């Protein structure tokens, strides 16, 4: 009888694992990977030679009943890549000088995962600034929710401007709305198109042609306060096949 109940418990645990559709983990290269059934992202870790606090999209689709992954490998130093934020200094974007060195899963359920990554302090003028990024990815969502907190070593909360967005490539179509910026680009190898977007309701200034060829949402704030935004992506070989379908995900 005990063996019977043990088999039931093991079967239930296996079923729970099979239903798990969201995850965040450190891969063999030391990078942070987080994904659900629709999207996947990479954040470069300390051992990655490309230093960037931006996020990189890894596109997913179900083709002929098979899971297909399209790794862009587009990360470049000093870039927002496919999502992320930066500090604005004299119309330039300032990023951490090292990749994240700490990773923590804050909450994990079958329907969502929340985790944080922490970056070493880096100079901005006379300040030493640190960044803690908290990300939530939910089951079935093309967008992840991001909360960045930049903190200064100076006492008090000094004003600064944050920019959240993505690096803008060769655009097929783009659109800027009240609280979003989206882009639709051709894959470099001709394998369809991809969409990138950022949503930032707290911003009153969204610019497609931002600094360093970036699409950004500007947000005046103070050190120690949260900078909240959402980053999304899609691949035309998946469920979002056209620009209009992509735009309808964020249009009010």
Secondary structure, 3 states (H helix, E strand, C coil): CHHHHHHHHHHHHHHHHHHCCCEEEECCCCCEEEECCCEEEEECECCCCCCCCCEEEEEEEEECCEEEEEECCCCCCCCCECCCEEEEECCEEECCCCCECEEEEEEECCCEEEEEEEEEEEEECCEEEEEEEEEEEECCCCEEEEEEEEEECCCCCCEEEEEEEEECCCEEEEEECCCEEEEEEECCCCCCEEEEEEECCCCCEEECCCHHHEEEEEEEEECCCEEEEEEEEEECCCCCCCHHHHHCCCCC
